[in-house]
Amino acid sequence: QVQLVESGGGLVQAGGSLRLTCTASGSFLSFDSIAWIRQAPGNQRESVAHITAAGVIDYADSVKGRFTISRDNAKNMVYLQMNRLKPEDTGVYFCHVVEISPSGYANNYWGQGTQVTVSS
C-alpha cells in the first residue's frame, strides 16, 4: 500500500548538481531500508545510496564524496543530493523501500523513477 514518488530529475551539465526527492505515502519510520537505485541505459540496476532505519548509510564507490542521502522523517521524504555530476551518472533514479513485517516477510516498494541526464 506504500506509494513512492520521485522528483527533481532533469538535464544538467557535467559538474553540476541536482537534488532528488522521494516522497512516501507512509511513514519512513516504519521502513527498514530506503535506497536510491539507478538504471543506466544498457546496464543493470545498481544501488547508489542506502540508509537503514537505524541511520546507517552506504554509498556506491562511484558516488562516494559526491552524493549524499538524507531523510526527513517529519515530512516523510528522502533526498539524494548529487554534486559534481558526471555523464556516467545518467540514468533513471528510483526510490526503493523495504518494509519487513512482524512475520518476517519483506515487502518491496518502488517509485516510478525520475530521469537524470548529465551532458558533457
C-alpha positions, 0 to 999 in steps of 0.5 A: 500500500506504500506509494513512492514518488520521485522528483527533481530529475532533469538535464544538467551539465557535467559538474553540476548538481541536482537534488532528488526527492522521494516522497512516501505515502507512509511513514519512513519510520516504519521502513527498514531500508530506503535506497536510491537505485539507478538504471543506466541505459544498457546496464543493470540496476545498481544501488547508489545510496542506502540508509537503514532505519537505524541511520546507517548509510552506504554509498556506491564507490562511484558516488562516494564524496559526491552524493549524499542521502538524507531523510526527513522523517517529519515530512516523510521524504528522502533526498539524494543530493548529487554534486559534481555530476558526471555523464556516467551518472545518467540514468533513471533514479528510483526510490526503493523501500523495504518494509519487513513485517512482524512475520518476517516477510519483506515487502518491496516498494518502488517509485516510478523513477525520475530521469537524470541526464548529465551532458558533457 
